[in-house]
Amino acid sequence: MKPVVDTDLCIGCGLCIEICPDIFELRDDDLAYVISEDCDVGCCKEAADECPVDAITLEEG
């Protein structure tokens, strides 16, 4: 599964980075970005489930 962050929804809370630090990072604009698409499904699913604004989705591929 490939994680995708909707930067229009992201509030930069950093929860995804706490859950999957090798997959997400906060940039200078205080939004989360995917830095690796090689995601452990459990880690990315947890990040998507815990995102308070549902900014993270998982796509096939």
Summary of the structure (lengths in Angstrom):
residues: 61
radius of gyration: 10.0
end to end distance: 5.9
largest distance: 28.6
contacts: 165
relative contact order: 0.36
helix: 25%
strand: 23%
